[in-house]
Amino acid sequence: MGSLFRSEEVCLAQLFLQSASAYSCVSELGERGLLEFRDLNPKVSAFQRRFVGEVRRCEEMEKTFTFLQQELRGAGRVLGPCPESPRAPLAREALRVQEQSEQLAQELREVSRNRASLCGRLRELRQYLHVLREGQRFTSWPAPLGSPPRPRAFSERDPLLDPSLHQHLDRKINFVAGVIHPWRVSAFERLLWRACRGYLVASFVEMPEPMEDPATGESITWVIFLISYWGEQIGQKIRKISDCFHCHVYPYPESEASRADTMNGLQSQIQDLSVVLEETEQYLAQVLDKVALALPTWRVQVQKMKAIYLVLNQCSFDVTEKCLIAEVWCPVRDLTQVQDALRQGSYKSGSSVECFVQRIPTSESPPTLIRTNKFTAGFQSIVDAYGVASYQEVNPAPYAIITFPFIFAIMFGDVGHGLLMFLFALWMVLYENSPNLRQSSNEIWLTFFEGRYLILLMGAFSIYTGFIYNECFSKATVIFPSAWSVAAMANHSSWSSAYLATHPSLTLDPNVTGVFQGPYPFGIDPIWSLATNHLNFLNSFKMKMSVVLGIVHMGFGVMLGVFNHMHFQQWHRLVLELLPEMVFLLALFGYLVFLIFYKWVKFSAANSLEAPSILIHFIDMFLFTSNAGNLPLYQGQVPVQTVLVVLALASVPVLLLGTPLYLCCRRRTPRMGPPASMATEEQEPLLEGQEAGNSVNATKEDVESGGHGPDAKHADFSEIFMHQAIHTIEYCLGCVSNTASYLRLWALSLAHAQLSEVLWTMVMRQGFVRLSYVGGVVLVPVFAAFAVLTVAILLVMEGLSAFLHALRLHWVEFQNKFYVGAGYKLCPFAFAPDTWE
């Protein structure tokens, strides 16, 4: 838990990996997730690295896995997550996975190809059968049952192929039959009429059952057409037009007996193909079962294998090319675990030489590592959204665990609304392990779920401040008896019936004996909710409360800078920066807090009319004047205020010039360094061409410049002075603007209370107007509307508004007093289960 207040100590280390055991060692490190690897080959392209062949092999297997997953998805199967996290495969296991996956992919391709061919053939046979059946209705005349055939007179309604009518035809009638997409029927019929007018008869009818469209895979109802024509040229035109419209044309026998034989043959073929297709689908299901069982594990193994080779590509070889050398950022407390992981990796690979880790010095700023749990992760993410903490800088997250929900609750104080928010967050906390909640695809829901503990504390603190404000859905609750007595006021006053009739509002005088019996035990007295001046009372109370809490919050932020200066041993900043900042803040705004509390303590109801205005005193303090009409709060107030303003103004040049002048004088002072002969053999370079104390990927320019990059300790005096001038102006002006910014606590608290009151008055109150049974019926929809508006407006919209304002107060007003946030996170190489799923 100590690392939550400040980032852990991180060091730069070198890993010496034997070539035969490098894969196993990196695999073991990835399972533990301890190190962040650095690229020692930044100028080498990805295609020129040593393990590019292994990476390509992994990518080829991933392509095979993608094909297998698409086949599963096409079959309507969902690929589940890997039940357990398998380790990265060794060389033999990887070859076995590659062979088995390619074999399954080949089987799937062949079976899918055969199945598609069978389905297409079966579809064509069924279409052909329907064409013959529907064509039979046009080309044959059904005779009544039990009646012998007899000659009939010529008629236009007679079938074209009736043998009794052949004597009336001078030319032979031919047919073109097939199926066409329903969207193309009108255009097809119109083009046939225009191209072959008067020389054909076309009939169209829908197919009795829908069939699959091979082009789109959708199930559609095809249209059967039968075209009779005279002449060979007309037939060629009809066939060309049919080809243009992608029609499926089938041969149509002329005699009825031939059509009957053809239909019988088609039915037998359809039965045989259905049996073969069923067996093919069963075999396909068996292959898909094998794929669904093995694919999740294969995917995890190959992704781990690819990640390992990508890490090995970042390493460099020593001069003998028998050892891989890697540079890593490692938490100091985990060095023993790293060595243990390397020992286990060497043992699993069968290597006789153990790999080892060695810590090396560096002048670079290490990455930031702050370990969190499910409770602190939400608060840490709020801080990281502003900026990742610099290395071993004070972390604002543990303090935000209390201050953030409390500041939110000041703007959202209501017992009822806070209880609803608390119960919602409590439900998410109790069922946090539910897969339905964790694996949702809704980003808004996942945002709420990740911040469930933050919402839980915001609801709890809102309940507390709601009791302070004595508000529950805008209504006051009488937990303790009121300290105000109306009876005592009536007994000691001259309230007559006529006076009461002409004065709808009565004033309670606390100076009358027995009217005011002392402060309310907890929170605000409920009688204020009935007073006509309760808004004026709450305005004064919440405005002063916002100023007091804001100045305390900013002062706490300035004091946290002490821990930064002491940790980095910047003792001069304690005197030249922290002390002037505290003097400036406390001499002006700390004195304002003192005036507020002093006025509360000194003046009571008896002499409240004589109480002076704090605002006028504060203005006169900067003008070095006094106002005769505004009595002083205490003796010697004007000299004290003059001294405080002079101290505040005197602290500005100290804050502006102190640090630059100190660094300039320190830079001119000569400092003796250790002699060169003090270097031991342990600090000699481990690689050829490496300078002691530098990284193995240091360039020649870095070595020649002494290792000073853009983060050099000694900068020019002009840059130091410019930076300090910006800091001074920002701090001095920020103290004024930030104090005014905390007045948003007062504004949003009043806005939330007024919205709650308006919603109760205009919605819920309407359900209590009628006291008969009609009022009970009306109360049901009124309460439903009240509940929906309460959740939508007061909980969601007002809650989001208060959350954003609390976020701004922490980022701008609090964190900029001590927090730089110029670091970068430590991203360890780890096989996280969530990543693979």
JOLINBEL-V863824 format. One record per backbone hydrogen bond with DSSP energy under -0.5 kcal/mol. CO is the residue of the C=O (numbers start at 0). NH is the residue of the N-H. E is the energy in kcal/mol with one decimal. If there is no record, write none. Layout:
# JOLINBEL-V863824
co->CO nh->NH e->E
co->CO nh->NH e->E
This chain:
# JOLINBEL-V863824
co->0 nh->3 e->-1.5
co->1 nh->4 e->-1.0
co->1 nh->5 e->-0.7
co->4 nh->394 e->-2.5
co->8 nh->331 e->-2.6
co->10 nh->329 e->-2.7
co->11 nh->359 e->-2.9
co->12 nh->327 e->-2.7
co->13 nh->357 e->-2.4
co->14 nh->16 e->-0.7
co->14 nh->325 e->-2.2
co->15 nh->355 e->-1.3
co->16 nh->323 e->-3.8
co->17 nh->20 e->-0.8
co->17 nh->21 e->-1.1
co->20 nh->24 e->-2.3
co->21 nh->25 e->-2.6
co->22 nh->26 e->-2.1
co->23 nh->27 e->-2.1
co->24 nh->28 e->-2.3
co->25 nh->29 e->-2.4
co->26 nh->30 e->-1.7
co->27 nh->31 e->-1.2
co->28 nh->32 e->-2.4
co->28 nh->33 e->-0.7
co->29 nh->830 e->-2.4
co->33 nh->330 e->-0.6
co->34 nh->36 e->-0.5
co->34 nh->828 e->-4.2
co->35 nh->328 e->-2.4
co->37 nh->39 e->-0.7
co->37 nh->326 e->-0.5
co->40 nh->43 e->-1.3
co->42 nh->44 e->-0.5
co->44 nh->47 e->-1.3
co->45 nh->48 e->-0.6
co->48 nh->51 e->-1.1
co->50 nh->54 e->-1.8
co->51 nh->55 e->-2.2
co->52 nh->56 e->-2.0
co->53 nh->57 e->-2.0
co->54 nh->58 e->-2.1
co->55 nh->59 e->-2.3
co->56 nh->60 e->-2.0
co->57 nh->61 e->-2.2
co->58 nh->62 e->-1.9
co->59 nh->63 e->-2.0
co->60 nh->64 e->-2.5
co->61 nh->65 e->-2.2
co->62 nh->66 e->-2.1
co->63 nh->67 e->-2.3
co->64 nh->68 e->-2.5
co->65 nh->69 e->-2.2
co->66 nh->70 e->-2.0
co->67 nh->71 e->-2.1
co->68 nh->72 e->-2.6
co->69 nh->73 e->-2.5
co->70 nh->74 e->-1.5
co->71 nh->76 e->-2.6
co->72 nh->75 e->-1.4
co->76 nh->78 e->-0.5
co->77 nh->79 e->-0.7
co->83 nh->85 e->-1.0
co->89 nh->93 e->-2.6
co->90 nh->94 e->-2.0
co->91 nh->95 e->-2.2
co->92 nh->96 e->-2.6
co->93 nh->97 e->-2.4
co->94 nh->98 e->-2.6
co->95 nh->99 e->-2.6
co->96 nh->100 e->-2.4
co->97 nh->101 e->-2.3
co->98 nh->102 e->-2.3
co->99 nh->103 e->-2.5
co->100 nh->104 e->-2.5
co->101 nh->105 e->-2.4
co->102 nh->106 e->-2.5
co->103 nh->107 e->-2.7
co->104 nh->108 e->-2.4
co->105 nh->109 e->-2.5
co->106 nh->110 e->-3.1
co->107 nh->111 e->-2.8
co->108 nh->112 e->-2.5
co->109 nh->113 e->-2.7
co->110 nh->114 e->-2.8
co->111 nh->115 e->-2.7
co->112 nh->116 e->-2.3
co->113 nh->117 e->-2.7
co->114 nh->118 e->-2.9
co->115 nh->119 e->-2.5
co->116 nh->120 e->-2.5
co->117 nh->121 e->-3.0
co->118 nh->122 e->-2.4
co->119 nh->123 e->-2.3
co->120 nh->124 e->-2.3
co->121 nh->125 e->-2.2
co->122 nh->126 e->-2.5
co->123 nh->127 e->-2.7
co->124 nh->128 e->-2.4
co->125 nh->129 e->-2.4
co->126 nh->130 e->-2.4
co->127 nh->131 e->-2.2
co->128 nh->132 e->-2.3
co->129 nh->133 e->-2.8
co->130 nh->134 e->-2.5
co->131 nh->135 e->-1.5
co->132 nh->136 e->-0.7
co->133 nh->136 e->-0.7
co->133 nh->137 e->-0.6
co->134 nh->137 e->-0.8
co->134 nh->138 e->-2.2
co->135 nh->139 e->-1.0
co->139 nh->141 e->-0.6
co->143 nh->146 e->-1.5
co->154 nh->157 e->-1.1
co->158 nh->161 e->-0.9
co->161 nh->164 e->-2.1
co->162 nh->165 e->-1.2
co->164 nh->167 e->-1.7
co->165 nh->168 e->-1.1
co->171 nh->230 e->-0.5
co->173 nh->228 e->-2.1
co->175 nh->226 e->-2.8
co->176 nh->249 e->-2.8
co->177 nh->224 e->-2.5
co->178 nh->247 e->-2.3
co->179 nh->222 e->-2.3
co->180 nh->183 e->-1.6
co->181 nh->184 e->-0.8
co->183 nh->187 e->-2.3
co->184 nh->188 e->-2.7
co->185 nh->189 e->-2.2
co->186 nh->190 e->-2.3
co->187 nh->191 e->-2.1
co->188 nh->192 e->-1.9
co->189 nh->193 e->-1.8
co->190 nh->194 e->-2.4
co->191 nh->195 e->-2.4
co->195 nh->198 e->-1.7
co->198 nh->229 e->-1.2
co->200 nh->227 e->-2.5
co->202 nh->225 e->-2.2
co->204 nh->223 e->-3.4
co->210 nh->219 e->-2.9
co->211 nh->213 e->-0.7
co->212 nh->216 e->-3.3
co->217 nh->212 e->-3.1
co->217 nh->219 e->-0.6
co->219 nh->210 e->-3.0
co->219 nh->221 e->-0.8
co->221 nh->206 e->-2.9
co->222 nh->179 e->-2.2
co->223 nh->204 e->-2.3
co->224 nh->177 e->-1.9
co->225 nh->202 e->-1.8
co->225 nh->227 e->-0.5
co->226 nh->175 e->-2.2
co->227 nh->200 e->-2.5
co->228 nh->173 e->-2.2
co->230 nh->234 e->-1.3
co->231 nh->235 e->-2.0
co->232 nh->236 e->-2.1
co->233 nh->237 e->-2.5
co->234 nh->238 e->-2.3
co->235 nh->239 e->-2.3
co->236 nh->240 e->-2.6
co->237 nh->241 e->-2.3
co->238 nh->242 e->-2.3
co->239 nh->243 e->-2.2
co->240 nh->244 e->-1.6
co->241 nh->246 e->-2.5
co->242 nh->245 e->-1.5
co->246 nh->248 e->-0.9
co->247 nh->178 e->-1.8
co->249 nh->176 e->-0.8
co->250 nh->252 e->-0.5
co->254 nh->258 e->-1.7
co->255 nh->259 e->-2.0
co->256 nh->260 e->-2.4
co->257 nh->261 e->-2.5
co->258 nh->262 e->-2.4
co->259 nh->263 e->-2.2
co->260 nh->264 e->-2.3
co->261 nh->265 e->-2.4
co->262 nh->266 e->-2.4
co->263 nh->267 e->-1.8
co->264 nh->268 e->-2.2
co->265 nh->269 e->-2.6
co->266 nh->270 e->-2.0
co->267 nh->271 e->-2.1
co->268 nh->272 e->-2.8
co->269 nh->273 e->-2.2
co->270 nh->274 e->-1.7
co->271 nh->275 e->-2.2
co->272 nh->276 e->-2.9
co->273 nh->277 e->-2.2
co->274 nh->278 e->-1.9
co->275 nh->279 e->-2.2
co->276 nh->280 e->-2.4
co->277 nh->281 e->-1.9
co->278 nh->282 e->-2.1
co->279 nh->283 e->-2.5
co->280 nh->284 e->-2.4
co->281 nh->285 e->-1.8
co->282 nh->286 e->-2.2
co->283 nh->287 e->-2.5
co->284 nh->288 e->-2.1
co->285 nh->289 e->-1.8
co->286 nh->290 e->-2.1
co->287 nh->291 e->-2.9
co->288 nh->292 e->-1.6
co->289 nh->293 e->-2.0
co->290 nh->294 e->-3.0
co->293 nh->297 e->-2.2
co->294 nh->298 e->-2.8
co->295 nh->299 e->-1.8
co->296 nh->300 e->-2.3
co->297 nh->301 e->-2.8
co->298 nh->302 e->-2.4
co->299 nh->303 e->-2.3
co->300 nh->304 e->-2.5
co->301 nh->305 e->-2.7
co->302 nh->306 e->-2.3
co->303 nh->307 e->-2.2
co->304 nh->308 e->-2.0
co->305 nh->309 e->-2.1
co->306 nh->310 e->-1.7
co->307 nh->311 e->-2.5
co->308 nh->312 e->-1.7
co->310 nh->313 e->-1.3
co->311 nh->314 e->-1.1
co->313 nh->39 e->-2.6
co->315 nh->324 e->-3.4
co->317 nh->320 e->-1.1
co->321 nh->18 e->-1.6
co->322 nh->317 e->-1.9
co->323 nh->16 e->-3.4
co->324 nh->315 e->-2.4
co->325 nh->14 e->-3.0
co->326 nh->37 e->-2.7
co->327 nh->12 e->-2.7
co->327 nh->329 e->-0.5
co->328 nh->35 e->-1.9
co->329 nh->10 e->-2.9
co->330 nh->333 e->-1.5
co->331 nh->334 e->-1.4
co->333 nh->337 e->-2.2
co->334 nh->338 e->-2.3
co->335 nh->339 e->-2.1
co->336 nh->340 e->-2.4
co->337 nh->341 e->-2.4
co->338 nh->342 e->-2.0
co->339 nh->343 e->-2.3
co->340 nh->344 e->-2.5
co->341 nh->345 e->-2.2
co->342 nh->346 e->-1.9
co->343 nh->347 e->-2.5
co->344 nh->348 e->-1.6
co->345 nh->349 e->-0.5
co->345 nh->350 e->-1.8
co->346 nh->349 e->-0.8
co->351 nh->353 e->-0.5
co->355 nh->15 e->-2.6
co->357 nh->13 e->-3.1
co->359 nh->11 e->-0.6
co->363 nh->365 e->-0.6
co->367 nh->825 e->-2.3
co->368 nh->7 e->-2.6
co->372 nh->376 e->-1.9
co->375 nh->379 e->-2.3
co->376 nh->380 e->-2.1
co->377 nh->381 e->-1.1
co->378 nh->382 e->-1.5
co->379 nh->383 e->-2.7
co->380 nh->384 e->-1.5
co->381 nh->385 e->-0.7
co->382 nh->385 e->-1.0
co->382 nh->386 e->-1.6
co->387 nh->822 e->-2.4
co->389 nh->392 e->-2.2
co->392 nh->6 e->-0.7
co->393 nh->395 e->-0.5
co->395 nh->399 e->-2.0
co->396 nh->400 e->-1.2
co->398 nh->401 e->-1.1
co->398 nh->402 e->-2.5
co->399 nh->403 e->-1.6
co->399 nh->404 e->-0.6
co->401 nh->405 e->-1.6
co->402 nh->406 e->-2.7
co->403 nh->407 e->-2.3
co->404 nh->408 e->-2.4
co->405 nh->409 e->-1.7
co->406 nh->410 e->-1.1
co->407 nh->410 e->-0.5
co->407 nh->411 e->-0.9
co->411 nh->413 e->-0.6
co->413 nh->417 e->-2.6
co->414 nh->418 e->-2.1
co->415 nh->419 e->-2.0
co->416 nh->420 e->-2.1
co->417 nh->421 e->-2.4
co->418 nh->422 e->-2.6
co->419 nh->423 e->-2.1
co->420 nh->424 e->-2.2
co->421 nh->425 e->-2.5
co->422 nh->426 e->-2.1
co->423 nh->427 e->-1.6
co->424 nh->428 e->-2.2
co->425 nh->429 e->-2.5
co->426 nh->430 e->-1.7
co->428 nh->431 e->-1.2
co->430 nh->433 e->-1.4
co->433 nh->436 e->-0.6
co->433 nh->437 e->-1.9
co->434 nh->438 e->-2.5
co->436 nh->439 e->-0.6
co->440 nh->442 e->-0.6
co->441 nh->445 e->-2.2
co->442 nh->446 e->-1.9
co->443 nh->447 e->-1.9
co->444 nh->448 e->-2.6
co->445 nh->449 e->-2.5
co->446 nh->450 e->-1.3
co->448 nh->451 e->-1.4
co->450 nh->454 e->-2.5
co->451 nh->455 e->-2.1
co->452 nh->456 e->-2.0
co->453 nh->457 e->-2.3
co->454 nh->458 e->-2.5
co->455 nh->459 e->-2.1
co->456 nh->460 e->-2.8
co->457 nh->461 e->-1.9
co->458 nh->462 e->-1.8
co->459 nh->463 e->-1.7
co->460 nh->464 e->-2.7
co->461 nh->413 e->-0.7
co->461 nh->465 e->-2.0
co->462 nh->466 e->-1.8
co->463 nh->467 e->-1.7
co->464 nh->468 e->-2.8
co->465 nh->469 e->-1.1
co->465 nh->470 e->-2.2
co->467 nh->523 e->-1.2
co->470 nh->414 e->-2.8
co->471 nh->474 e->-1.4
co->474 nh->471 e->-2.1
co->476 nh->478 e->-1.2
co->482 nh->516 e->-2.6
co->483 nh->485 e->-0.5
co->484 nh->488 e->-1.0
co->485 nh->489 e->-2.3
co->486 nh->490 e->-2.3
co->487 nh->491 e->-1.5
co->489 nh->492 e->-0.7
co->493 nh->495 e->-0.8
co->495 nh->499 e->-2.4
co->496 nh->500 e->-1.8
co->497 nh->501 e->-1.5
co->498 nh->502 e->-1.1
co->501 nh->503 e->-0.5
co->506 nh->508 e->-0.6
co->507 nh->509 e->-0.7
co->508 nh->511 e->-1.5
co->511 nh->514 e->-1.8
co->511 nh->515 e->-0.7
co->514 nh->484 e->-2.3
co->514 nh->516 e->-0.5
co->524 nh->527 e->-1.8
co->525 nh->528 e->-1.3
co->526 nh->529 e->-1.3
co->526 nh->530 e->-0.6
co->527 nh->530 e->-0.6
co->530 nh->533 e->-0.9
co->532 nh->536 e->-2.0
co->533 nh->537 e->-2.5
co->534 nh->538 e->-2.3
co->535 nh->539 e->-2.0
co->536 nh->540 e->-2.2
co->537 nh->541 e->-2.9
co->538 nh->542 e->-2.1
co->539 nh->543 e->-1.8
co->540 nh->544 e->-2.1
co->541 nh->545 e->-2.2
co->542 nh->546 e->-1.9
co->543 nh->547 e->-2.4
co->544 nh->548 e->-2.6
co->545 nh->549 e->-2.3
co->546 nh->550 e->-2.3
co->547 nh->551 e->-2.2
co->548 nh->552 e->-2.4
co->549 nh->553 e->-2.5
co->550 nh->554 e->-2.5
co->551 nh->555 e->-2.3
co->552 nh->556 e->-1.8
co->553 nh->557 e->-2.2
co->554 nh->558 e->-2.1
co->555 nh->559 e->-1.5
co->556 nh->560 e->-0.6
co->557 nh->560 e->-1.1
co->558 nh->561 e->-1.7
co->559 nh->562 e->-0.8
co->559 nh->563 e->-0.9
co->560 nh->564 e->-2.3
co->561 nh->565 e->-2.5
co->562 nh->566 e->-2.0
co->563 nh->567 e->-2.3
co->564 nh->569 e->-2.6
co->565 nh->568 e->-0.6
co->568 nh->570 e->-1.1
co->569 nh->572 e->-1.0
co->569 nh->573 e->-0.6
co->570 nh->573 e->-0.8
co->570 nh->574 e->-0.9
co->571 nh->575 e->-3.0
co->572 nh->576 e->-1.4
co->572 nh->577 e->-2.9
co->573 nh->578 e->-1.4
co->576 nh->580 e->-2.1
co->577 nh->581 e->-2.5
co->578 nh->582 e->-2.4
co->579 nh->583 e->-2.6
co->580 nh->584 e->-2.3
co->581 nh->585 e->-2.8
co->582 nh->586 e->-2.4
co->583 nh->587 e->-1.1
co->584 nh->588 e->-1.4
co->584 nh->589 e->-1.8
co->585 nh->590 e->-1.0
co->587 nh->591 e->-1.0
co->588 nh->592 e->-1.7
co->589 nh->593 e->-1.9
co->590 nh->594 e->-2.3
co->591 nh->595 e->-1.9
co->592 nh->596 e->-2.2
co->593 nh->597 e->-2.7
co->594 nh->598 e->-2.3
co->595 nh->599 e->-1.8
co->596 nh->600 e->-2.1
co->597 nh->601 e->-2.6
co->598 nh->602 e->-1.8
co->606 nh->609 e->-1.1
co->607 nh->610 e->-1.2
co->611 nh->613 e->-0.5
co->612 nh->616 e->-1.7
co->613 nh->617 e->-2.5
co->614 nh->618 e->-2.0
co->615 nh->619 e->-2.7
co->616 nh->620 e->-1.6
co->617 nh->621 e->-1.0
co->618 nh->621 e->-0.6
co->618 nh->622 e->-1.3
co->619 nh->623 e->-0.8
co->619 nh->624 e->-1.8
co->625 nh->627 e->-0.6
co->626 nh->629 e->-1.0
co->628 nh->630 e->-0.7
co->633 nh->636 e->-1.0
co->635 nh->639 e->-1.5
co->636 nh->640 e->-2.5
co->637 nh->641 e->-2.2
co->638 nh->642 e->-2.4
co->639 nh->643 e->-2.1
co->640 nh->644 e->-2.1
co->641 nh->645 e->-2.3
co->642 nh->646 e->-2.4
co->643 nh->647 e->-2.3
co->644 nh->648 e->-2.6
co->645 nh->649 e->-2.5
co->646 nh->650 e->-1.6
co->647 nh->651 e->-0.6
co->648 nh->651 e->-0.7
co->648 nh->652 e->-0.7
co->649 nh->653 e->-1.0
co->650 nh->654 e->-2.2
co->651 nh->655 e->-2.2
co->652 nh->656 e->-2.9
co->653 nh->657 e->-1.9
co->656 nh->660 e->-2.1
co->657 nh->661 e->-2.1
co->658 nh->662 e->-2.5
co->659 nh->663 e->-2.2
co->660 nh->664 e->-2.4
co->661 nh->665 e->-2.4
co->662 nh->666 e->-2.0
co->663 nh->667 e->-1.4
co->664 nh->668 e->-1.0
co->674 nh->677 e->-1.5
co->675 nh->678 e->-1.4
co->679 nh->682 e->-1.1
co->680 nh->683 e->-1.5
co->686 nh->689 e->-1.7
co->690 nh->693 e->-1.7
co->694 nh->697 e->-1.6
co->698 nh->702 e->-1.8
co->699 nh->703 e->-2.4
co->700 nh->704 e->-1.9
co->701 nh->706 e->-2.7
co->702 nh->705 e->-1.3
co->704 nh->707 e->-0.7
co->706 nh->708 e->-0.7
co->708 nh->711 e->-0.9
co->712 nh->714 e->-0.7
co->715 nh->719 e->-2.0
co->716 nh->720 e->-2.8
co->717 nh->721 e->-2.4
co->718 nh->722 e->-2.5
co->719 nh->723 e->-2.4
co->720 nh->724 e->-2.5
co->721 nh->725 e->-2.3
co->722 nh->726 e->-2.1
co->723 nh->727 e->-2.5
co->724 nh->728 e->-2.5
co->725 nh->729 e->-2.4
co->726 nh->730 e->-2.3
co->727 nh->731 e->-2.6
co->728 nh->732 e->-2.2
co->729 nh->733 e->-1.8
co->730 nh->734 e->-2.1
co->731 nh->735 e->-0.9
co->732 nh->736 e->-2.6
co->733 nh->737 e->-3.4
co->734 nh->738 e->-1.2
co->735 nh->739 e->-1.9
co->736 nh->740 e->-1.9
co->737 nh->741 e->-1.4
co->739 nh->742 e->-1.3
co->740 nh->743 e->-1.7
co->741 nh->744 e->-1.8
co->742 nh->746 e->-2.2
co->743 nh->747 e->-2.7
co->744 nh->748 e->-1.5
co->745 nh->749 e->-2.1
co->746 nh->750 e->-2.4
co->747 nh->751 e->-2.4
co->748 nh->752 e->-2.0
co->749 nh->753 e->-2.6
co->750 nh->754 e->-2.4
co->751 nh->755 e->-2.1
co->752 nh->756 e->-2.1
co->753 nh->757 e->-2.6
co->754 nh->758 e->-2.4
co->755 nh->759 e->-2.1
co->756 nh->760 e->-2.6
co->757 nh->761 e->-2.7
co->758 nh->762 e->-1.3
co->758 nh->763 e->-1.1
co->759 nh->764 e->-2.7
co->762 nh->765 e->-0.8
co->762 nh->766 e->-0.6
co->763 nh->766 e->-1.2
co->764 nh->767 e->-1.3
co->765 nh->768 e->-0.9
co->771 nh->774 e->-0.6
co->771 nh->775 e->-1.1
co->772 nh->776 e->-1.5
co->773 nh->777 e->-2.4
co->774 nh->778 e->-1.7
co->775 nh->779 e->-0.6
co->776 nh->779 e->-0.7
co->776 nh->780 e->-0.7
co->777 nh->781 e->-1.8
co->778 nh->782 e->-2.6
co->779 nh->783 e->-1.9
co->780 nh->784 e->-2.4
co->781 nh->785 e->-2.5
co->782 nh->786 e->-2.7
co->783 nh->787 e->-2.4
co->784 nh->788 e->-2.5
co->785 nh->789 e->-2.2
co->786 nh->790 e->-2.2
co->787 nh->791 e->-2.7
co->788 nh->792 e->-2.7
co->788 nh->793 e->-0.9
co->789 nh->793 e->-0.5
co->789 nh->794 e->-2.0
co->790 nh->795 e->-2.1
co->791 nh->796 e->-1.5
co->792 nh->797 e->-2.7
co->795 nh->799 e->-2.4
co->796 nh->800 e->-2.3
co->797 nh->801 e->-2.7
co->798 nh->802 e->-2.2
co->799 nh->803 e->-2.3
co->800 nh->804 e->-2.1
co->801 nh->805 e->-2.4
co->802 nh->806 e->-2.2
co->803 nh->807 e->-2.1
co->804 nh->808 e->-2.2
co->805 nh->809 e->-1.7
co->806 nh->810 e->-2.4
co->807 nh->811 e->-2.7
co->807 nh->812 e->-0.8
co->808 nh->813 e->-1.3
co->809 nh->814 e->-2.6
co->813 nh->816 e->-1.2
co->814 nh->817 e->-1.4
co->814 nh->818 e->-3.3
co->823 nh->367 e->-3.2
co->824 nh->826 e->-0.7
co->825 nh->827 e->-0.8
co->827 nh->829 e->-0.8
co->829 nh->831 e->-1.2
co->831 nh->834 e->-0.6
co->831 nh->835 e->-1.4
co->832 nh->836 e->-2.0
